[in-house]
Amino acid sequence: EYPKLEEEKLKKRSERDSLTNLYNHMTMKTLVDERLRGETQEAWLLVMDVDDFKQVNDSLGHLYGDAVLCSFADELVHVFDSPWTGRIGGDEFCVLAVGETKESICKKMELFNRRIRKKCSSEGSKISVSSSIGAAKYQPDVYQYDLLFKQADSALYYVKNHGKSNYQIYDPMVCSMDNEEASW
């Protein structure tokens, strides 16, 4: 009994980000690939990050930066209510939202950005925290995490290059997939 409990703890620790307790990047990739195989509902992969996070850390300190990341993670879980939510890098996160229409996912992305600006901006500081989000719609022929991620990441960089603090749904006519910054 005891070794089994220890094994479960280790498994959970290997799948999760230690700061936010969200899934890590490799676990998200595996879970999304498994979940989307044969999916019949509308689904969206969202990739988002904290705008100018380095400035937050440099101006207010790493403890404040960690608190911002934890608040960001809490808001993701609250707004998107998805079991597939992860921290995939320093200040980058992703969510798989299943069963959402384009209209409902856009409303949630707007709500998330409003809540982040309100919750994470420092009183009395000139630093205001915001988020940029890129979204890619699952298609039966685009079901692999890697391709969906590339699309969502390219939409994210479109937002980053056009004023930040917003969201963009991937559109090949608007978002470039050969973004140097977007490559992993």
N, CA, C and O of each residue as an XYZ file, in Angstrom:
736
protein
N       0.830     -1.204      0.000
C       0.000      0.000      0.000
C       0.867      1.258      0.000
O       0.674      2.153     -0.822
N       1.826      1.319      0.929
C       2.669      2.508      1.055
C       3.472      2.810     -0.212
O       3.480      3.957     -0.660
N       4.167      1.792     -0.822
C       4.920      2.088     -2.057
C       4.019      2.598     -3.181
O       4.445      3.421     -3.992
N       2.776      2.114     -3.233
C       1.848      2.565     -4.271
C       1.522      4.049     -4.088
O       1.462      4.793     -5.067
N       1.313      4.479     -2.850
C       1.039      5.876     -2.532
C       2.235      6.752     -2.922
O       2.064      7.823     -3.503
N       3.435      6.292     -2.600
C       4.667      7.012     -2.939
C       4.791      7.139     -4.454
O       5.160      8.195     -4.968
N       4.480      6.053     -5.164
C       4.566      6.037     -6.621
C       3.593      7.056     -7.221
O       3.944      7.768     -8.161
N       2.377      7.127     -6.684
C       1.390      8.098     -7.161
C       1.865      9.530     -6.919
O       1.680     10.398     -7.772
N       2.479      9.779     -5.756
C       3.013     11.113     -5.448
C       4.102     11.498     -6.447
O       4.122     12.619     -6.954
N       5.006     10.560     -6.723
C       6.089     10.827     -7.676
C       5.551     11.073     -9.076
O       6.021     11.959     -9.789
N       4.558     10.278     -9.460
C       3.953     10.452    -10.787
C       3.331     11.839    -10.891
O       3.533     12.540    -11.883
N       2.572     12.239     -9.865
C       1.940     13.549     -9.869
C       2.996     14.653     -9.935
O       2.847     15.618    -10.683
N       4.060     14.503     -9.149
C       5.115     15.517     -9.134
C       5.781     15.622    -10.500
O       6.153     16.721    -10.911
N       5.943     14.509    -11.216
C       6.596     14.538    -12.520
C       5.690     15.134    -13.604
O       6.181     15.583    -14.641
N       4.386     15.142    -13.373
C       3.433     15.665    -14.360
C       3.086     17.134    -14.139
O       2.517     17.776    -15.021
N       3.420     17.661    -12.985
C       2.955     18.996    -12.592
C       4.082     20.011    -12.489
O       5.235     19.667    -12.230
N       3.722     21.253    -12.696
C       4.615     22.375    -12.458
C       4.635     22.632    -10.952
O       3.580     22.704    -10.321
N       5.820     22.770    -10.380
C       5.926     22.869     -8.917
C       5.365     24.179     -8.353
O       4.892     24.189     -7.216
N       5.399     25.272     -9.098
C       4.904     26.556     -8.586
C       3.379     26.645     -8.641
O       2.744     27.036     -7.662
N       2.791     26.283     -9.785
C       1.355     26.508    -10.002
C       0.508     25.252     -9.808
O      -0.713     25.342     -9.683
N       1.142     24.097     -9.783
C       0.476     22.803     -9.708
C      -0.343     22.479    -10.964
O      -1.131     21.534    -10.957
N      -0.165     23.247    -12.031
C      -0.789     22.912    -13.313
C       0.083     21.856    -13.988
O       1.218     21.617    -13.574
N      -0.458     21.228    -15.033
C       0.340     20.258    -15.782
C       1.548     20.950    -16.412
O       1.498     22.137    -16.733
N       2.643     20.186    -16.585
C       3.805     20.717    -17.289
C       3.632     20.503    -18.800
O       2.649     19.909    -19.245
N       4.598     20.994    -19.574
C       4.466     20.971    -21.033
C       4.348     19.553    -21.598
O       3.473     19.294    -22.424
N       5.203     18.645    -21.173
C       5.148     17.284    -21.721
C       3.837     16.582    -21.379
O       3.283     15.859    -22.207
N       3.350     16.790    -20.181
C       2.084     16.170    -19.782
C       0.930     16.761    -20.598
O       0.033     16.035    -21.026
N       0.957     18.089    -20.811
C      -0.092     18.723    -21.630
C      -0.104     18.126    -23.033
O      -1.165     17.799    -23.566
N       1.069     17.988    -23.625
C       1.162     17.427    -24.979
C       0.512     16.045    -25.023
O      -0.294     15.763    -25.909
N       0.858     15.195    -24.076
C       0.316     13.833    -24.026
C      -1.196     13.855    -23.821
O      -1.930     13.162    -24.525
N      -1.661     14.650    -22.858
C      -3.097     14.699    -22.548
C      -3.918     15.259    -23.708
O      -4.999     14.753    -24.010
N      -3.407     16.299    -24.352
C      -4.132     16.901    -25.483
C      -4.195     15.922    -26.641
O      -5.252     15.745    -27.247
N      -3.072     15.281    -26.956
C      -3.075     14.296    -28.040
C      -4.077     13.179    -27.762
O      -4.815     12.763    -28.654
N      -4.098     12.693    -26.509
C      -5.052     11.627    -26.146
C      -6.487     12.124    -26.241
O      -7.352     11.422    -26.767
N      -6.746     13.318    -25.742
C      -8.111     13.844    -25.674
C      -8.686     14.139    -27.058
O      -9.875     13.924    -27.297
N      -7.849     14.628    -27.965
C      -8.359     15.042    -29.268
C      -8.514     13.901    -30.265
O      -9.178     14.064    -31.289
N      -7.921     12.770    -29.985
C      -8.034     11.640    -30.911
C      -9.509     11.277    -31.083
O     -10.145     10.794    -30.146
N     -10.052     11.512    -32.283
C     -11.441     11.173    -32.570
C     -12.464     12.126    -31.967
O     -13.646     11.792    -31.890
N     -12.023     13.317    -31.535
C     -12.937     14.289    -30.913
C     -14.023     14.729    -31.896
O     -13.743     14.957    -33.073
N     -15.258     14.846    -31.414
C     -16.363     15.278    -32.273
C     -16.877     16.668    -31.897
O     -17.587     17.296    -32.682
N     -16.528     17.151    -30.712
C     -16.965     18.489    -30.295
C     -15.965     19.547    -30.768
O     -14.825     19.237    -31.111
N     -16.426     20.813    -30.776
C     -15.498     21.901    -31.052
C     -14.499     21.961    -29.905
O     -14.862     21.786    -28.742
N     -13.236     22.210    -30.244
C     -12.202     22.320    -29.215
C     -11.177     23.356    -29.655
O     -10.961     23.577    -30.846
N     -10.559     23.979    -28.676
C      -9.595     25.055    -28.914
C      -8.366     24.838    -28.060
O      -8.476     24.486    -26.886
N      -7.202     25.043    -28.638
C      -5.979     25.075    -27.853
C      -5.583     26.545    -27.726
O      -5.412     27.244    -28.725
N      -5.441     27.000    -26.486
C      -5.064     28.381    -26.215
C      -3.655     28.403    -25.643
O      -3.315     27.602    -24.772
N      -2.852     29.311    -26.132
C      -1.517     29.528    -25.597
C      -1.459     30.980    -25.172
O      -1.781     31.878    -25.950
N      -1.044     31.211    -23.923
C      -1.018     32.589    -23.434
C       0.197     32.828    -22.569
O       0.798     31.899    -22.030
N       0.546     34.105    -22.448
C       1.622     34.442    -21.528
C       1.358     35.785    -20.882
O       0.450     36.522    -21.265
N       2.188     36.081    -19.883
C       2.109     37.344    -19.167
C       2.916     38.356    -19.977
O       4.106     38.153    -20.215
N       2.278     39.436    -20.398
C       2.978     40.466    -21.167
C       4.069     41.113    -20.318
O       3.850     41.447    -19.154
N       5.236     41.283    -20.912
C       6.363     41.978    -20.262
C       6.681     41.420    -18.881
O       6.930     42.177    -17.942
N       6.673     40.104    -18.759
C       6.882     39.486    -17.449
C       8.258     39.809    -16.863
O       8.398     39.953    -15.648
N       9.260     39.923    -17.714
C      10.606     40.247    -17.232
C      10.583     41.579    -16.479
O      11.241     41.730    -15.450
N       9.827     42.534    -16.996
C       9.710     43.848    -16.342
C       9.057     43.709    -14.957
O       9.448     44.396    -14.013
N       8.072     42.828    -14.841
C       7.422     42.580    -13.549
C       8.464     42.060    -12.558
O       8.586     42.573    -11.446
N       9.224     41.023    -12.978
C      10.258     40.454    -12.109
C      11.334     41.478    -11.762
O      11.733     41.598    -10.604
N      11.804     42.217    -12.774
C      12.885     43.181    -12.554
C      12.455     44.343    -11.664
O      13.244     44.820    -10.848
N      11.223     44.801    -11.811
C      10.750     45.965    -11.056
C      10.234     45.611     -9.671
O      10.477     46.343     -8.712
N       9.528     44.500     -9.560
C       8.840     44.188     -8.308
C       9.410     42.970     -7.584
O       9.003     42.664     -6.463
N      10.344     42.283     -8.218
C      10.995     41.142     -7.576
C      10.387     39.803     -7.969
O       9.251     39.716     -8.436
N      11.184     38.769     -7.762
C      10.771     37.419     -8.172
C       9.631     36.858     -7.319
O       8.816     36.080     -7.814
N       9.568     37.240     -6.058
C       8.446     36.769     -5.226
C       7.132     37.316     -5.765
O       6.135     36.598     -5.841
N       7.137     38.597     -6.140
C       5.930     39.190     -6.736
C       5.639     38.506     -8.074
O       4.486     38.206     -8.385
N       6.692     38.262     -8.863
C       6.527     37.565    -10.140
C       5.911     36.189     -9.960
O       5.025     35.795    -10.717
N       6.384     35.455     -8.950
C       5.802     34.134     -8.662
C       4.337     34.254     -8.266
O       3.510     33.431     -8.661
N       4.017     35.291     -7.478
C       2.617     35.509     -7.074
C       1.754     35.803     -8.303
O       0.615     35.344     -8.384
N       2.291     36.567     -9.258
C       1.563     36.858    -10.499
C       1.314     35.556    -11.263
O       0.207     35.330    -11.752
N       2.328     34.702    -11.369
C       2.168     33.426    -12.085
C       1.110     32.544    -11.417
O       0.320     31.889    -12.097
N       1.103     32.533    -10.079
C       0.100     31.735     -9.363
C      -1.304     32.307     -9.564
O      -2.257     31.549     -9.743
N      -1.442     33.628     -9.538
C      -2.745     34.267     -9.797
C      -3.201     33.982    -11.224
O      -4.377     33.712    -11.469
N      -2.259     34.045    -12.159
C      -2.539     33.760    -13.561
C      -3.095     32.344    -13.687
O      -4.106     32.122    -14.353
N      -2.423     31.386    -13.040
C      -2.847     29.982    -13.076
C      -4.239     29.824    -12.462
O      -5.084     29.119    -13.014
N      -4.479     30.475    -11.323
C      -5.792     30.396    -10.668
C      -6.890     30.930    -11.583
O      -7.964     30.337    -11.685
N      -6.617     32.051    -12.247
C      -7.614     32.636    -13.152
C      -7.877     31.728    -14.355
O      -9.015     31.612    -14.811
N      -6.832     31.090    -14.862
C      -7.015     30.147    -15.978
C      -7.988     29.041    -15.594
O      -8.921     28.723    -16.332
N      -7.748     28.466    -14.426
C      -8.599     27.372    -13.947
C     -10.019     27.887    -13.731
O     -10.982     27.206    -14.084
N     -10.159     29.076    -13.158
C     -11.475     29.650    -12.857
C     -12.257     29.991    -14.133
O     -13.419     29.611    -14.273
N     -11.619     30.704    -15.055
C     -12.329     31.201    -16.244
C     -12.603     30.095    -17.257
O     -13.711     30.000    -17.785
N     -11.607     29.261    -17.533
C     -11.765     28.269    -18.600
C     -12.319     26.942    -18.094
O     -12.828     26.147    -18.884
N     -12.228     26.692    -16.803
C     -12.816     25.504    -16.193
C     -12.510     24.240    -17.006
O     -13.401     23.455    -17.330
N     -11.230     24.070    -17.322
C     -10.818     22.925    -18.131
C      -9.865     22.045    -17.337
O      -8.974     22.555    -16.658
N     -10.044     20.725    -17.414
C      -9.100     19.836    -16.737
C      -7.742     19.779    -17.447
O      -6.788     19.208    -16.919
N      -7.658     20.365    -18.633
C      -6.419     20.358    -19.409
C      -5.827     21.764    -19.407
O      -5.976     22.517    -20.370
N      -5.160     22.100    -18.320
C      -4.564     23.423    -18.144
C      -3.123     23.231    -17.699
O      -2.853     22.453    -16.785
N      -2.188     23.940    -18.343
C      -0.791     23.730    -18.005
C       0.061     24.976    -18.052
O      -0.265     25.958    -18.718
N       1.159     24.908    -17.331
C       2.214     25.927    -17.435
C       3.295     25.277    -18.284
O       3.879     24.267    -17.891
N       3.559     25.856    -19.443
C       4.423     25.185    -20.411
C       5.802     25.830    -20.523
O       6.652     25.362    -21.281
N       6.015     26.886    -19.779
C       7.305     27.566    -19.782
C       7.280     28.616    -18.695
O       6.319     28.687    -17.929
N       8.310     29.428    -18.614
C       8.410     30.447    -17.565
C       7.115     31.183    -17.298
O       6.538     31.055    -16.219
N       6.647     31.958    -18.275
C       5.399     32.709    -18.108
C       4.387     32.319    -19.181
O       3.477     33.087    -19.493
N       4.549     31.124    -19.743
C       3.637     30.642    -20.785
C       2.757     29.521    -20.259
O       3.199     28.635    -19.528
N       1.498     29.595    -20.660
C       0.497     28.643    -20.210
C      -0.298     28.163    -21.413
O      -0.278     28.798    -22.468
N      -1.000     27.042    -21.259
C      -1.927     26.631    -22.306
C      -3.130     25.922    -21.702
O      -3.080     25.359    -20.608
N      -4.213     25.978    -22.467
C      -5.482     25.389    -22.054
C      -6.096     24.693    -23.258
O      -6.074     25.225    -24.368
N      -6.641     23.508    -23.041
C      -7.475     22.870    -24.052
C      -8.913     23.055    -23.598
O      -9.306     22.577    -22.534
N      -9.690     23.750    -24.411
C     -11.099     24.004    -24.090
C     -11.959     23.196    -25.058
O     -11.949     23.446    -26.263
N     -12.694     22.236    -24.532
C     -13.524     21.347    -25.356
C     -14.990     21.718    -25.165
O     -15.428     22.004    -24.051
N     -15.749     21.710    -26.273
C     -17.177     21.992    -26.195
C     -17.495     23.475    -26.227
O     -18.604     23.879    -25.878
N     -16.540     24.288    -26.640
C     -16.742     25.741    -26.717
C     -16.971     26.159    -28.169
O     -16.329     25.645    -29.085
N     -17.884     27.084    -28.359
C     -18.067     27.683    -29.685
C     -17.064     28.819    -29.834
O     -16.420     29.215    -28.862
N     -16.932     29.337    -31.032
C     -16.035     30.485    -31.255
C     -16.476     31.658    -30.391
O     -15.649     32.341    -29.786
N     -17.781     31.887    -30.337
C     -18.316     33.000    -29.542
C     -18.013     32.811    -28.052
O     -17.583     33.752    -27.384
N     -18.234     31.612    -27.535
C     -18.014     31.394    -26.096
C     -16.534     31.452    -25.743
O     -16.182     31.951    -24.674
N     -15.654     30.952    -26.619
C     -14.223     30.993    -26.299
C     -13.719     32.433    -26.359
O     -12.867     32.818    -25.558
N     -14.226     33.225    -27.285
C     -13.832     34.646    -27.356
C     -14.272     35.393    -26.096
O     -13.520     36.208    -25.560
N     -15.480     35.116    -25.628
C     -15.955     35.751    -24.389
C     -15.069     35.378    -23.208
O     -14.753     36.224    -22.372
N     -14.668     34.110    -23.140
C     -13.808     33.662    -22.038
C     -12.422     34.298    -22.124
O     -11.845     34.663    -21.100
N     -11.887     34.433    -23.335
C     -10.569     35.062    -23.475
C     -10.640     36.537    -23.057
O      -9.733     37.039    -22.392
N     -11.713     37.227    -23.446
C     -11.906     38.628    -23.029
C     -12.029     38.723    -21.510
O     -11.401     39.576    -20.883
N     -12.833     37.851    -20.926
C     -13.029     37.840    -19.476
C     -11.702     37.575    -18.761
O     -11.368     38.250    -17.787
N     -10.956     36.596    -19.249
C      -9.668     36.276    -18.634
C      -8.757     37.503    -18.643
O      -8.167     37.846    -17.618
N      -8.642     38.164    -19.796
C      -7.761     39.330    -19.887
C      -8.215     40.451    -18.955
O      -7.383     41.115    -18.336
N      -9.512     40.664    -18.852
C     -10.038     41.695    -17.923
C      -9.665     41.357    -16.486
O      -9.189     42.209    -15.735
N      -9.889     40.104    -16.117
C      -9.623     39.673    -14.740
C      -8.134     39.754    -14.404
O      -7.774     40.133    -13.289
N      -7.267     39.403    -15.354
C      -5.815     39.469    -15.118
C      -5.384     40.924    -14.910
O      -4.631     41.226    -13.985
N      -5.860     41.812    -15.766
C      -5.489     43.228    -15.614
C      -5.911     43.749    -14.254
O      -5.168     44.486    -13.605
N      -7.112     43.365    -13.819
C      -7.640     43.856    -12.545
C      -6.928     43.211    -11.352
O      -6.561     43.899    -10.399
N      -6.736     41.905    -11.408
C      -6.219     41.158    -10.255
C      -4.715     41.305    -10.051
O      -4.249     41.348     -8.913
N      -3.957     41.382    -11.133
C      -2.500     41.283    -11.018
C      -1.761     42.607    -11.095
O      -0.554     42.643    -10.860
N      -2.440     43.683    -11.414
C      -1.727     44.947    -11.523
C      -1.458     45.499    -10.134
O      -2.326     45.478     -9.261
N      -0.262     45.985     -9.946
C       0.206     46.418     -8.635
C      -0.323     47.810     -8.279
O      -0.182     48.759     -9.050
N      -0.928     47.910     -7.110
C      -1.387     49.206     -6.606
C      -0.189     50.112     -6.399
O       0.814     49.693     -5.820
N      -0.281     51.338     -6.861
C       0.787     52.296     -6.629
C       2.011     52.097     -7.510
O       2.955     52.883     -7.439
N       2.008     51.067     -8.331
C       3.140     50.820     -9.227
C       2.723     51.191    -10.641
O       1.543     51.158    -10.989
N       3.707     51.539    -11.437
C       3.409     51.852    -12.837
C       3.308     50.576    -13.671
O       3.034     50.624    -14.870
N       3.530     49.443    -13.022
C       3.469     48.154    -13.729
C       2.024     47.681    -13.768
O       1.370     47.538    -12.735
N       1.547     47.443    -14.972
C       0.232     46.815    -15.057
C       0.424     45.494    -15.792
O       1.105     45.423    -16.814
N      -0.185     44.465    -15.253
C      -0.007     43.118    -15.785
C      -1.147     42.822    -16.753
O      -2.316     43.079    -16.464
N      -0.777     42.276    -17.904
C      -1.791     41.888    -18.886
C      -1.354     40.577    -19.531
O      -0.268     40.064    -19.260
N      -2.218     40.052    -20.384
C      -1.974     38.765    -21.019
C      -2.256     38.843    -22.515
O      -3.163     39.549    -22.956
N      -1.472     38.110    -23.277
C      -1.725     37.924    -24.701
C      -2.080     36.459    -24.901
O      -1.481     35.573    -24.291
N      -3.065     36.214    -25.765
C      -3.559     34.846    -25.975
C      -3.655     34.548    -27.468
O      -4.147     35.362    -28.249
N      -3.181     33.383    -27.842
C      -3.367     32.871    -29.191
C      -4.220     31.615    -29.105
O      -4.046     30.807    -28.192
N      -5.135     31.445    -30.042
C      -6.031     30.291    -30.024
C      -6.015     29.587    -31.381
O      -5.931     30.232    -32.426
N      -6.097     28.268    -31.349
C      -6.200     27.482    -32.579
C      -7.362     26.508    -32.422
O      -7.519     25.860    -31.387
N      -8.164     26.423    -33.467
C      -9.329     25.538    -33.429
C      -8.933     24.135    -33.891
O      -8.271     23.951    -34.912
N      -9.357     23.173    -33.110
C      -9.160     21.770    -33.472
C      -9.944     21.462    -34.738
O     -11.120     21.808    -34.855
N      -9.288     20.816    -35.674
C      -9.930     20.313    -36.892
C      -9.598     18.824    -36.940
O      -8.524     18.427    -36.489
N     -10.479     18.001    -37.465
C     -10.146     16.573    -37.524
C      -8.800     16.288    -38.200
O      -8.148     15.297    -37.875
N      -8.377     17.150    -39.140
C      -7.079     16.928    -39.786
C      -5.935     17.648    -39.063
O      -4.770     17.474    -39.421
N      -6.262     18.451    -38.053
C      -5.245     19.151    -37.253
C      -5.491     18.770    -35.800
O      -5.893     19.607    -34.992
N      -5.252     17.519    -35.476
C      -5.565     17.059    -34.125
C      -4.320     16.868    -33.277
O      -4.422     16.632    -32.073
N      -3.161     16.964    -33.880
C      -1.952     16.756    -33.090
C      -1.597     18.027    -32.328
O      -1.699     19.138    -32.847
N      -1.188     17.835    -31.111
C      -0.805     18.949    -30.243
C       0.224     19.851    -30.914
O       0.092     21.075    -30.893
N       1.255     19.243    -31.512
C       2.343     20.035    -32.077
C       1.859     21.035    -33.120
O       2.276     22.193    -33.109
N       0.988     20.600    -34.013
C       0.492     21.502    -35.048
C      -0.466     22.541    -34.469
O      -0.380     23.721    -34.808
N      -1.370     22.112    -33.605
C      -2.273     23.065    -32.945
C      -1.474     24.084    -32.140
O      -1.781     25.276    -32.156
N      -0.448     23.608    -31.438
C       0.379     24.505    -30.645
C       1.059     25.533    -31.537
O       1.091     26.717    -31.204
N       1.605     25.092    -32.671
C       2.267     26.016    -33.606
C       1.291     27.093    -34.065
O       1.645     28.270    -34.136
N       0.057     26.685    -34.377
C      -0.946     27.651    -34.824
C      -1.289     28.641    -33.713
O      -1.312     29.851    -33.937
N      -1.554     28.122    -32.518
C      -1.907     28.990    -31.388
C      -0.740     29.906    -31.034
O      -0.944     31.081    -30.729
N       0.479     29.377    -31.073
C       1.665     30.169    -30.755
C       1.865     31.271    -31.790
O       2.267     32.383    -31.446
N       1.590     30.968    -33.044
C       1.720     31.986    -34.092
C       0.668     33.078    -33.895
O       0.952     34.252    -34.132
N      -0.533     32.712    -33.468
C      -1.573     33.715    -33.152
C      -1.153     34.546    -31.931
O      -1.384     35.754    -31.890
N      -0.534     33.891    -30.939
C      -0.032     34.602    -29.758
C       0.996     35.653    -30.172
O       0.933     36.793    -29.710
N       1.933     35.286    -31.029
C       2.955     36.247    -31.447
C       2.374     37.357    -32.310
O       2.902     38.469    -32.329
N       1.298     37.066    -33.018
C       0.602     38.137    -33.740
C       0.120     39.194    -32.730
O       0.300     40.393    -32.941
N      -0.488     38.735    -31.642
C      -0.965     39.651    -30.591
C       0.210     40.413    -29.994
O       0.132     41.629    -29.815
N       1.300     39.711    -29.685
C       2.482     40.335    -29.088
C       3.027     41.449    -29.983
O       3.472     42.488    -29.496
N       2.987     41.218    -31.287
C       3.520     42.199    -32.237
C       2.527     43.295    -32.600
O       2.869     44.218    -33.339
N       1.306     43.207    -32.093
C       0.272     44.198    -32.416
C      -0.368     44.777    -31.154
O      -1.589     44.918    -31.084
N       0.446     45.107    -30.172
C      -0.050     45.850    -29.020
C      -0.258     45.076    -27.734
O      -0.455     45.692    -26.686
N      -0.223     43.749    -27.767
C      -0.378     42.917    -26.572
C      -1.761     43.081    -25.933
O      -2.641     43.748    -26.475
N      -1.925     42.448    -24.758
C      -3.151     42.540    -23.965
C      -4.414     42.298    -24.791
O      -5.382     43.053    -24.713
N      -4.377     41.227    -25.584
C      -5.505     40.921    -26.452
C      -5.453     39.424    -26.773
O      -4.670     38.680    -26.183
N      -6.297     38.995    -27.715
C      -6.272     37.605    -28.161
C      -6.457     37.565    -29.659
O      -6.953     38.517    -30.263
N      -6.056     36.457    -30.254
C      -6.197     36.255    -31.693
C      -6.453     34.780    -31.943
O      -5.776     33.918    -31.383
N      -7.426     34.499    -32.779
C      -7.650     33.125    -33.233
C      -6.804     32.929    -34.490
O      -6.767     33.789    -35.370
N      -6.133     31.794    -34.557
C      -5.258     31.527    -35.686
C      -6.012     31.620    -37.003
O      -7.077     31.029    -37.180
N      -5.429     32.376    -37.917
C      -5.935     32.520    -39.272
C      -4.699     32.556    -40.169
O      -3.873     33.459    -40.036
N      -4.558     31.597    -41.075
C      -3.348     31.550    -41.899
C      -3.141     32.808    -42.748
O      -2.020     33.081    -43.179
N      -4.198     33.569    -42.990
C      -4.071     34.807    -43.778
C      -3.490     35.943    -42.934
O      -3.002     36.934    -43.477
N      -3.542     35.801    -41.603
C      -3.107     36.869    -40.702
C      -1.829     36.487    -39.952
O      -0.909     37.294    -39.820
N      -1.787     35.261    -39.469
C      -0.697     34.821    -38.591
C       0.336     34.033    -39.380
O      -0.007     33.114    -40.124
N       1.599     34.396    -39.216
C       2.674     33.699    -39.898
C       3.148     32.515    -39.081
O       3.439     32.657    -37.893
N       3.230     31.346    -39.704
C       3.692     30.152    -38.983
C       5.210     30.091    -38.929
O       5.759     29.256    -38.211
N       5.907     30.956    -39.670
C       7.374     30.880    -39.664
C       7.986     31.973    -38.790
O       9.063     32.497    -39.072
N       7.270     32.292    -37.733
C       7.753     33.258    -36.754
C       9.016     32.729    -36.097
O       9.012     31.622    -35.559
N      10.099     33.499    -36.131
C      11.333     33.031    -35.493
C      11.133     32.849    -34.000
O      11.607     31.876    -33.413
N      10.418     33.807    -33.379
C      10.203     33.730    -31.942
C       9.322     32.541    -31.559
O       9.419     32.019    -30.448
N       8.475     32.124    -32.473
C       7.489     31.089    -32.148
C       8.073     29.683    -32.250
O       7.404     28.719    -31.876
N       9.293     29.541    -32.741
C       9.817     28.189    -32.891
C      10.334     27.657    -31.568
O      10.871     28.404    -30.751
N      10.165     26.353    -31.364
C      10.599     25.719    -30.111
C      11.893     25.017    -30.332
O      12.436     24.416    -29.405
